[in-house]
Amino acid sequence: MSINSTSQDNLGHWSETSAENEKIAIYSSVKSLENLPLEVCDDPLQTAEELARKIFANSIVSDLLIRTSRLDVFSKDLAKSFSDDLESLLMVRKLKYFYNQPTGAVLQQLAGLLQRSSSNTVAISKWNEMVKILTADKTLRTKPLCRFLQETDCPECYLENADHLEKFDPHGIYPTSIYGRCEGEVLAKSDASLVACTSKYTLTTTAKIVYGVLSPSNHELRNVYQPIGRCVAVVDKNVEKIYGAALQAYFDEFSIELKKLVLSAEEIDKDIATVQSTLVLLKKLGVRRNEPILVVGNGVLHDVIACAASLYHRNTPYIMVSTSVVAAIDAGLSPRTGCDGFGFKNLFGSFHPPVLALTDRSFFRTLHRGCLRHGIAEIVKMAIVKDEELFCLLEQEASALLWTKFGTEMEDFQGDRKSFEDVCDLIIGKALEDYMRSEYSNMFETHQCRPHAYGHTWSPGYELPAGMLHGHAVSTGMGFGAYLSFCKGWITQHELNRILKLLGDLELALWHPIMENTQLVYKGQETMIEKRAGNLAAPVPKGIGKCGYLNYMPYDLLHKRLQEYQQITQHCPRQGKGIQVHCEDIGIKCPTPIVNDDHEDVPKSAEMNGFHCNGDAKKYEKKFSFPLEWQEKSANSRPIKSLR
C-alpha cells in the first residue's frame, strides 16, 4: 500500500496543485476498480461474506480506502478541484470514514464512484451485481466495516492505518458523525493561570432537487437507510394522509424497517412541548447519535424536529424531505431550528442544519393553493435582495407558477410543458442556491448582514397577533422595506413599482390593518434589535438583486413611513390586500397570541405556546397522545391505503 506524498498526516493546508493531484490519484484508483470483478468473482458458489472478504482484501480497494481516509476531505482546495463533479466529492467525503460506515454503504459508494468515472459498462454492471449480492444479506450490509475487517482477518495495512489515524486524525477512525469535524488551538501562560482557546467546527449539508423521491426508482433514501437497516421517520400528519402509504411502500420495497412518528405540524404546534414529546419518543426508539432521523413535512415540522435533533445526544443528524414551498427553498434547508414562546416567533432554538435536504416539487401538487402562494414569498425574498435573474424569471412566470402549482398541474397548460417544468426547477434551484449562499456563509449568525432576513424585521412582531400566514406577513415586510429603501434613495421609483407589482401579481399581501398599530410594530422592532445583539440591521434592496441594511428607525419616523406606505398600497390591486392571508383562511389553526411581555406575570394561555418545560416525560407523552401518534410498522406490512 502506498500513499501519495500530498496526503497530510496532520491535515495541514494544501495548495491547489496538491488537491488537484489528489483528485487525479483518486480517479486513477477508482478506474482500477474496473478490474476487481474479474479477480473476486471467480467462484459462483461463494457466499456474500466470502465475496466481501475478497473485495476488501484486494489491494486496489485497500489502497483507495486508506488514501481517502487520510485526505482533508473538507478542505477548500479539494472542494474546488471537484467543483465540476460534486457527486464524487460527496462520496469521497463519506469514504473517509469507511471504518465506521456499514459495509453495504462503503460498497455502494465505491460502485457509485466507478459509475461516475468510468465508461466501462460491463465493469459497472458487474459492480452493481456485487453490491446487490452483498446488500441482500442484512447482517452483512449493516455491520460496521471495521467489525467485518476484524472478524475476517483483514490485511495488516488496515490495522496500521487505524493506528495512524488514531494519532493524527481521530475523526477518521472514531467519528461521532461523518458529516463534520472540529479542531482547535489552545494557548496558555507558563503557569497555566490564563488559557485561551480557539475552536473551529466544520460541518456539511447537501441540498438536492429530485423528482419522485418516494418512487422505488429513486435511490436517495435507500442509499442512506438500507445500510443502517431501519429508518426512524417523523411525518407531518397531513402528509401522512396523502403520502403515508407511498412512504411505507418505498421502504418495504427495499426491506428497510420503518418506524414512524406522525406529528401535527401547524403553527399552533410549534412550541417547546412538542420538542420535548419528540425527545421522549426518540429515546423510546433508541435512536443512535449517528443515525439520521428522516423528517417529511413542512417548515414547522423542520423547525421543531431539528430543534429536538440538536438536543438529542446533543447533536443527532437528520434528513429533510420538504413537502411545502417554504420548506423546499428556505426552512427545510435552514440550520436555524426553533419554536415559538411567549407570543414571539422562534424565541427558542439552536443551529443544526440537515445533513441532506431533498426538494421534490411533485409534493406541491397536493398543496392547498394558499400554502403554495405564501410559500412563494420566500423565493421572492431571495430574488429581490440577491438575484436579479431570478426576479426576472418570477416576473415572467408569476401567474403560471400559481395556477400550475409549479408545473405539477399541467392539464390546461398551453405551451411547451417540458420547458416550463425546467423553468420551475430553475426557479426553485436558484432560490435554493441563493438562500444557502446567504445562510451558510454566516450559519451561526456571528454577524447580522443577512440578506435572507429581508421581510423578517417588522413582520414577526405582528404575524402571530394578526393570525397571518408567514409568507403574507413576510410579504408586507418586503413591501414596506422596499419603500424604506426608496426613501433612502437606494432604489428607484421604477424598481419599487416592480417589487410591489410582483408581490401583487403573486396575490401576496402588501398591507395588513394591524400595521396601523405603530406601537405594536415598534415593539416588534425593539424585540428584533434585542435578537440582533443591539443592531436593527434591517435588510432592504439596494437595487434589485442587491442588499443594504437600515440600522436606525426611531418611533416617529417609523409611524410616518407606515402611514406613507399605507397610502401607496391603496393604489395597488386589492388595495394591497393579499388572497387567503390568514391561517384560518386555509383551515390552519391560529396560534394563541401572547403579546404581554411581562415575564413575571405570564398568562395561563402561555401554556399553549411553549411555557411548560419541567422534564416530566410521562406528562408530555400523555398530553400529546392525540397530535403525536407513534406508529410502528414492520418492513413486511403492506399498506392498504391508496395515494388518493
CORJO-V288262 format. One record per residue. N is the residue number from 1. RES is the residue in one small letter. OMEGA is omega in whole degrees, 0 to 359 (none if undefined). D_FIRST is the distance of its C-alpha to the first C-alpha in Angstrom with 2 decimals. Layout:
N_RES_OMEGA_D_FIRST + N_RES_OMEGA_D_FIRST
This chain:
1_m_181_0.00 + 2_s_178_3.78 + 3_i_179_6.85 + 4_n_185_10.16 + 5_s_180_12.79 + 6_t_174_15.09 + 7_s_189_13.41 + 8_q_176_15.98 + 9_d_182_15.69 + 10_n_178_19.36 + 11_l_177_19.68 + 12_g_182_21.97 + 13_h_179_23.78 + 14_w_165_22.31 + 15_s_177_24.26 + 16_e_180_24.89 + 17_t_179_23.06 + 18_s_180_19.82 + 19_a_179_20.21 + 20_e_177_21.02 + 21_n_178_17.96 + 22_e_179_15.80 + 23_k_179_17.94 + 24_i_180_17.51 + 25_a_179_13.70 + 26_i_178_14.12 + 27_y_180_16.78 + 28_s_179_14.82 + 29_s_180_12.05 + 30_v_179_15.05 + 31_k_178_16.85 + 32_s_178_14.28 + 33_l_178_15.34 + 34_e_185_18.59 + 35_n_187_17.43 + 36_l_182_16.34 + 37_p_180_19.98 + 38_l_184_20.60 + 39_e_187_17.93 + 40_v_182_18.81 + 41_c_184_22.49 + 42_d_182_23.75 + 43_d_182_26.01 + 44_p_182_28.67 + 45_l_183_29.81 + 46_q_179_26.62 + 47_t_178_26.95 + 48_a_180_25.31 + 49_e_178_23.41 + 50_e_178_22.15 + 51_l_180_21.07 + 52_a_180_19.22 + 53_r_179_17.45 + 54_k_181_16.27 + 55_i_186_15.19 + 56_f_175_13.00 + 57_a_181_11.61 + 58_n_184_10.57 + 59_s_177_7.01 + 60_i_182_8.92 + 61_v_182_10.16 + 62_s_178_7.58 + 63_d_181_5.55 + 64_l_182_9.23 + 65_l_181_10.50 + 66_i_176_8.46 + 67_r_183_9.15 + 68_t_182_12.63 + 69_s_182_13.23 + 70_r_180_13.08 + 71_l_167_15.45 + 72_d_191_19.13 + 73_v_180_20.12 + 74_f_180_23.79 + 75_s_179_24.08 + 76_k_182_26.92 + 77_d_179_25.06 + 78_l_178_22.37 + 79_a_179_25.26 + 80_k_181_27.16 + 81_s_179_24.46 + 82_f_186_24.50 + 83_s_179_28.30 + 84_d_180_28.86 + 85_d_185_26.53 + 86_l_180_27.18 + 87_e_179_26.35 + 88_s_178_22.68 + 89_l_181_22.65 + 90_l_178_24.12 + 91_m_177_21.53 + 92_v_179_18.65 + 93_r_179_20.62 + 94_k_182_20.82 + 95_l_177_17.18 + 96_k_185_16.44 + 97_y_188_18.24 + 98_f_182_16.64 + 99_y_188_16.88 + 100_n_177_20.62 + 101_q_173_21.47 + 102_p_182_23.10 + 103_t_180_20.99 + 104_g_180_23.34 + 105_a_180_22.91 + 106_v_179_19.12 + 107_l_177_19.74 + 108_q_181_22.61 + 109_q_176_20.68 + 110_l_178_17.99 + 111_a_179_20.99 + 112_g_177_22.84 + 113_l_180_20.29 + 114_l_181_20.24 + 115_q_182_24.02 + 116_r_187_24.34 + 117_s_184_22.19 + 118_s_174_22.97 + 119_s_181_26.32 + 120_n_185_25.35 + 121_t_179_27.80 + 122_v_180_27.08 + 123_a_179_23.39 + 124_i_180_24.49 + 125_s_179_27.17 + 126_k_179_24.91 + 127_w_179_22.60 + 128_n_177_25.80 + 129_e_179_26.97 + 130_m_179_23.90 + 131_v_180_24.32 + 132_k_179_28.01 + 133_i_185_27.51 + 134_l_181_25.22 + 135_t_176_27.37 + 136_a_178_30.47 + 137_d_187_29.49 + 138_k_180_30.55 + 139_t_182_29.20 + 140_l_186_25.69 + 141_r_182_25.68 + 142_t_182_27.00 + 143_k_176_24.84 + 144_p_185_22.39 + 145_l_180_18.82 + 146_c_179_18.13 + 147_r_178_21.04 + 148_f_180_20.02 + 149_l_179_16.63 + 150_q_184_18.67 + 151_e_185_21.26 + 152_t_176_19.15 + 153_d_187_17.18 + 154_c_176_13.77 + 155_p_184_10.46 + 156_e_183_10.15 + 157_c_178_7.09 + 158_y_179_9.83 + 159_l_178_12.30 + 160_e_180_10.66 + 161_n_178_10.20 + 162_a_177_13.77 + 163_d_179_15.09 + 164_h_183_13.81 + 165_l_179_15.51 + 166_e_181_18.56 + 167_k_189_19.13 + 168_f_182_18.50 + 169_d_183_18.96 + 170_p_178_20.76 + 171_h_186_21.41 + 172_g_184_17.88 + 173_i_179_18.24 + 174_y_183_22.06 + 175_p_168_23.58 + 176_t_179_27.28 + 177_s_177_27.00 + 178_i_186_24.35 + 179_y_179_26.95 + 180_g_179_27.08 + 181_r_176_26.24 + 182_c_177_28.41 + 183_e_182_28.32 + 184_g_178_31.13 + 185_e_182_32.60 + 186_v_176_35.17 + 187_l_181_37.70 + 188_a_173_40.28 + 189_k_185_43.21 + 190_s_180_43.04 + 191_d_178_45.35 + 192_a_179_43.54 + 193_s_177_46.88 + 194_l_181_45.33 + 195_v_179_41.88 + 196_a_184_40.79 + 197_c_171_37.87 + 198_t_183_36.28 + 199_s_179_34.07 + 200_k_182_32.37 + 201_y_178_31.60 + 202_t_175_29.61 + 203_l_184_30.13 + 204_t_170_29.80 + 205_t_182_32.18 + 206_t_175_32.33 + 207_a_185_35.60 + 208_k_174_35.91 + 209_i_179_38.96 + 210_v_176_39.05 + 211_y_182_41.90 + 212_g_185_42.61 + 213_v_180_40.07 + 214_l_174_41.73 + 215_s_180_41.55 + 216_p_178_39.14 + 217_s_177_37.88 + 218_n_188_36.52 + 219_h_183_33.23 + 220_e_182_32.94 + 221_l_177_34.13 + 222_r_183_32.69 + 223_n_179_29.12 + 224_v_193_29.73 + 225_y_178_31.81 + 226_q_177_30.83 + 227_p_179_27.58 + 228_i_178_29.71 + 229_g_177_32.37 + 230_r_176_35.37 + 231_c_172_36.90 + 232_v_186_39.40 + 233_a_172_41.52 + 234_v_190_44.39 + 235_v_172_46.77 + 236_d_185_49.89 + 237_k_177_52.83 + 238_n_176_54.19 + 239_v_180_50.88 + 240_e_181_50.79 + 241_k_185_54.19 + 242_i_188_53.03 + 243_y_183_49.31 + 244_g_180_48.88 + 245_a_180_49.09 + 246_a_178_46.56 + 247_l_179_44.12 + 248_q_182_44.54 + 249_a_180_44.25 + 250_y_183_40.99 + 251_f_174_39.24 + 252_d_182_41.03 + 253_e_183_39.67 + 254_f_177_36.09 + 255_s_178_37.18 + 256_i_179_36.43 + 257_e_181_38.82 + 258_l_174_40.81 + 259_k_187_42.72 + 260_k_167_45.10 + 261_l_183_47.03 + 262_v_192_49.83 + 263_l_170_51.19 + 264_s_187_54.19 + 265_a_172_52.90 + 266_e_183_56.00 + 267_e_182_56.81 + 268_i_180_58.96 + 269_d_187_55.95 + 270_k_181_53.93 + 271_d_187_54.56 + 272_i_178_52.98 + 273_a_177_54.29 + 274_t_178_52.24 + 275_v_183_49.12 + 276_q_178_50.01 + 277_s_178_50.80 + 278_t_179_47.42 + 279_l_179_45.72 + 280_v_184_47.72 + 281_l_175_46.55 + 282_l_178_42.87 + 283_k_178_43.10 + 284_k_181_44.88 + 285_l_178_42.09 + 286_g_179_39.44 + 287_v_181_37.39 + 288_r_185_34.10 + 289_r_180_33.02 + 290_n_183_30.01 + 291_e_183_32.08 + 292_p_173_33.52 + 293_i_176_37.26 + 294_l_179_38.60 + 295_v_183_41.70 + 296_v_181_43.91 + 297_g_188_46.98 + 298_n_183_48.66 + 299_g_178_48.40 + 300_v_180_50.36 + 301_l_178_48.02 + 302_h_188_45.02 + 303_d_184_46.68 + 304_v_181_47.62 + 305_i_176_44.57 + 306_a_176_42.15 + 307_c_178_44.24 + 308_a_180_43.94 + 309_a_179_40.14 + 310_s_180_39.94 + 311_l_183_41.95 + 312_y_187_40.39 + 313_h_181_37.73 + 314_r_183_38.32 + 315_n_179_35.86 + 316_t_183_35.25 + 317_p_175_33.86 + 318_y_177_36.06 + 319_i_183_36.14 + 320_m_169_39.37 + 321_v_187_41.01 + 322_s_181_44.02 + 323_t_177_47.23 + 324_s_181_49.56 + 325_v_180_49.71 + 326_v_180_49.66 + 327_a_187_46.50 + 328_a_185_44.84 + 329_i_182_45.03 + 330_d_190_45.73 + 331_a_182_45.89 + 332_g_179_43.09 + 333_l_193_40.64 + 334_s_171_41.99 + 335_p_183_40.27 + 336_r_176_43.80 + 337_t_179_44.99 + 338_g_171_48.54 + 339_c_185_51.78 + 340_d_177_55.38 + 341_g_179_57.68 + 342_f_178_61.25 + 343_g_181_61.88 + 344_f_179_59.07 + 345_k_171_56.13 + 346_n_178_52.70 + 347_l_179_54.04 + 348_f_178_51.20 + 349_g_182_47.56 + 350_s_176_44.06 + 351_f_186_41.18 + 352_h_184_38.69 + 353_p_174_37.43 + 354_p_175_36.19 + 355_v_177_32.48 + 356_l_177_33.62 + 357_a_182_37.11 + 358_l_178_38.25 + 359_t_184_41.42 + 360_d_185_43.21 + 361_r_176_46.66 + 362_s_176_47.71 + 363_f_185_48.63 + 364_f_183_51.21 + 365_r_183_53.44 + 366_t_178_54.64 + 367_l_167_55.19 + 368_h_184_58.73 + 369_r_176_59.60 + 370_g_176_60.48 + 371_c_179_56.95 + 372_l_183_55.60 + 373_r_184_58.05 + 374_h_176_57.36 + 375_g_181_53.59 + 376_i_180_53.94 + 377_a_181_55.18 + 378_e_174_51.62 + 379_i_180_50.67 + 380_v_180_53.77 + 381_k_183_52.87 + 382_m_180_49.63 + 383_a_186_51.39 + 384_i_187_54.20 + 385_v_187_52.24 + 386_k_194_48.89 + 387_d_181_49.05 + 388_e_179_52.11 + 389_e_177_50.63 + 390_l_178_50.26 + 391_f_180_53.82 + 392_c_177_55.14 + 393_l_179_53.38 + 394_l_177_55.05 + 395_e_184_58.40 + 396_q_190_58.05 + 397_e_189_57.03 + 398_a_185_58.53 + 399_s_181_60.97 + 400_a_178_58.79 + 401_l_182_55.96 + 402_l_189_58.44 + 403_w_174_60.28 + 404_t_183_57.26 + 405_k_179_55.17 + 406_f_174_52.38 + 407_g_179_52.67 + 408_t_173_52.61 + 409_e_190_56.34 + 410_m_186_56.97 + 411_e_183_59.87 + 412_d_183_62.43 + 413_f_177_60.15 + 414_q_180_61.56 + 415_g_182_59.06 + 416_d_185_55.53 + 417_r_183_53.83 + 418_k_180_50.27 + 419_s_180_50.79 + 420_f_177_52.28 + 421_e_177_49.48 + 422_d_178_47.00 + 423_v_178_49.14 + 424_c_178_49.06 + 425_d_180_45.25 + 426_l_179_45.28 + 427_i_179_47.74 + 428_i_182_45.70 + 429_g_181_42.44 + 430_k_178_44.00 + 431_a_179_45.64 + 432_l_180_42.40 + 433_e_181_40.52 + 434_d_180_43.41 + 435_y_184_43.60 + 436_m_177_39.93 + 437_r_179_39.99 + 438_s_187_42.96 + 439_e_190_41.92 + 440_y_172_38.25 + 441_s_180_38.77 + 442_n_193_41.03 + 443_m_183_39.90 + 444_f_178_41.37 + 445_e_178_44.57 + 446_t_167_44.27 + 447_h_188_46.82 + 448_q_171_49.46 + 449_c_189_49.06 + 450_r_182_48.15 + 451_p_184_49.36 + 452_h_174_48.65 + 453_a_176_51.35 + 454_y_181_54.00 + 455_g_185_56.80 + 456_h_180_55.72 + 457_t_182_57.81 + 458_w_186_61.31 + 459_s_180_60.79 + 460_p_181_59.13 + 461_g_181_62.44 + 462_y_181_64.47 + 463_e_181_62.09 + 464_l_178_62.61 + 465_p_180_66.35 + 466_a_183_66.98 + 467_g_184_64.97 + 468_m_166_63.21 + 469_l_187_60.12 + 470_h_183_57.33 + 471_g_178_57.02 + 472_h_177_60.76 + 473_a_178_60.83 + 474_v_180_57.99 + 475_s_177_59.87 + 476_t_177_62.99 + 477_g_178_60.91 + 478_m_180_59.42 + 479_g_179_62.89 + 480_f_179_64.33 + 481_g_177_61.42 + 482_a_178_61.90 + 483_y_177_65.57 + 484_l_177_64.82 + 485_s_177_62.56 + 486_f_179_65.41 + 487_c_177_67.75 + 488_k_183_65.40 + 489_g_183_65.42 + 490_w_173_61.72 + 491_i_181_62.29 + 492_t_175_65.20 + 493_q_180_67.80 + 494_h_179_66.27 + 495_e_176_62.80 + 496_l_180_64.39 + 497_n_179_66.24 + 498_r_180_63.09 + 499_i_181_61.32 + 500_l_179_64.31 + 501_k_180_64.84 + 502_l_178_61.28 + 503_l_179_61.50 + 504_g_179_64.90 + 505_d_178_63.80 + 506_l_176_61.12 + 507_e_177_63.98 + 508_l_182_62.51 + 509_a_171_64.81 + 510_l_184_65.77 + 511_w_173_68.23 + 512_h_182_69.10 + 513_p_181_72.39 + 514_i_180_70.60 + 515_m_174_69.68 + 516_e_179_73.37 + 517_n_183_72.78 + 518_t_180_71.69 + 519_q_180_71.56 + 520_l_180_68.95 + 521_v_181_66.88 + 522_y_177_67.15 + 523_k_175_66.21 + 524_g_178_63.05 + 525_q_178_62.41 + 526_e_177_62.82 + 527_t_180_60.35 + 528_m_177_57.85 + 529_i_176_58.36 + 530_e_182_57.67 + 531_k_182_54.48 + 532_r_171_53.41 + 533_a_174_53.84 + 534_g_178_57.16 + 535_n_173_56.72 + 536_l_175_58.09 + 537_a_183_55.48 + 538_a_179_56.77 + 539_p_175_54.74 + 540_v_180_57.07 + 541_p_175_56.72 + 542_k_196_57.09 + 543_g_181_57.47 + 544_i_182_55.97 + 545_g_179_52.19 + 546_k_188_52.30 + 547_c_171_52.80 + 548_g_186_54.94 + 549_y_173_55.97 + 550_l_183_59.40 + 551_n_182_59.72 + 552_y_179_63.49 + 553_m_179_65.78 + 554_p_186_68.87 + 555_y_184_70.90 + 556_d_180_73.77 + 557_l_178_71.55 + 558_l_180_69.53 + 559_h_181_72.84 + 560_k_182_74.09 + 561_r_178_70.95 + 562_l_179_70.88 + 563_q_178_74.49 + 564_e_182_73.87 + 565_y_179_70.81 + 566_q_179_72.80 + 567_q_179_75.43 + 568_i_183_72.88 + 569_t_179_71.44 + 570_q_180_74.95 + 571_h_178_74.90 + 572_c_176_71.64 + 573_p_179_71.58 + 574_r_183_72.64 + 575_q_176_73.53 + 576_g_180_69.86 + 577_k_178_69.49 + 578_g_176_66.49 + 579_i_180_66.42 + 580_q_187_65.58 + 581_v_190_64.86 + 582_h_179_65.02 + 583_c_183_62.90 + 584_e_179_65.92 + 585_d_180_66.42 + 586_i_173_63.44 + 587_g_178_63.93 + 588_i_178_61.57 + 589_k_180_62.88 + 590_c_178_63.56 + 591_p_177_62.17 + 592_t_182_64.94 + 593_p_175_65.35 + 594_i_184_65.58 + 595_v_177_66.98 + 596_n_183_68.39 + 597_d_179_66.24 + 598_d_186_68.10 + 599_h_181_65.31 + 600_e_182_67.89 + 601_d_182_69.66 + 602_v_181_67.19 + 603_p_179_68.99 + 604_k_181_68.37 + 605_s_177_67.12 + 606_a_177_64.03 + 607_e_179_62.85 + 608_m_189_62.15 + 609_n_169_59.90 + 610_g_182_57.39 + 611_f_180_59.57 + 612_h_169_58.65 + 613_c_184_55.57 + 614_n_175_56.31 + 615_g_179_53.38 + 616_d_188_55.62 + 617_a_184_53.17 + 618_k_178_55.76 + 619_k_181_58.23 + 620_y_179_55.89 + 621_e_180_54.67 + 622_k_182_58.31 + 623_k_185_59.26 + 624_f_181_56.60 + 625_s_180_57.13 + 626_f_183_58.68 + 627_p_182_56.57 + 628_l_185_53.28 + 629_e_179_52.80 + 630_w_181_49.99 + 631_q_176_49.18 + 632_e_176_46.85 + 633_k_178_46.29 + 634_s_182_44.12 + 635_a_183_41.68 + 636_n_180_44.11 + 637_s_182_47.22 + 638_r_180_48.25 + 639_p_179_50.20 + 640_i_179_53.78 + 641_k_177_54.58 + 642_s_179_54.35 + 643_l_184_52.95 + 644_r_none_56.49
